[in-house]
Amino acid sequence: MRGAGGTEGGIGIFVAGFALAAGALWFFLDSVLVTSGGMGWITGQLQALRGESGSAMGGWRTTSMGIIFVPFMIGVLALFVDAKKTWAWALTYFGIFILAVEILSRLQFGFSMKTSHLLLMLGAFAAGTGMMFRSYRSMPSELRELEERVDEMADSRASESKSNSGKSTK
């Protein structure tokens, strides 16, 4: 039986390595704190243009930057009037792009874990990845024979349980 990648490698080694790497990656991503706050890239640029006093926007200051919705709203309005206008579709897509950039630029990432936990997670991920890559290489003949014997034992136990279950139903 061929192993991972069509070589004589061990499929069991690949599965164990995948489980180890996936578990480490899960715990790592579980430790990441994602928050939003502050100004986004576009709203930060708009605030810089108007200055601290807000004189460029008529002398008033606001925390809401609803101005970033204007291209999207005009595009949707134009699409309801005539959906065949390409400029309306372009303006709608541009508005969606602006909103996506603004939302993504407000995200902030942080970690809350001990250094020892981080090192364990990184080590487990590296070990799991190494096991997966190792499984693509041919295994030594001793390990192959051992794996074949384990497979034969599993097959014989499965056939014994089938024959025993057939006798008990009669």
CORWOSUL-V831669 format. One line per field, one symbol per residue. phi: phi as a letter, one per 20 degrees, with the letter a starting at -180 (. if undefined). burial: I if it has 24 or more other ideal C-beta (glycine too) atoms within 12 Angstrom, else O. A space follows every 10 residues. Layout:
phi=???
burial=???
//
This chain:
phi=.fefmmeefe ffffffffff ffffffffff eeedccrmef fffffffffe mfemffdnnd cceedfffeg ffffffgfff fbfeffffff ffffffffff fffffefcdb dcbfffffff ffffffffff ffffffefef ffffffffff ffffffffff ffffffffef
burial=OOIIOOOOII IIIIOOIIOI IOOIOOOIOO OOOOOOOOOI OIIOOIIOOO OOOOOOOOOO OOOOIOIIOO IIOOIOOOOO OOOOOOOIOO OIOOIOOIIO OIOOOOOOOO OOOOOOOOOO IOOIIOOIIO IIOIIOOOIO OOOIOOIOOO OOOOOOOOOO OOOOOOOOOO
//
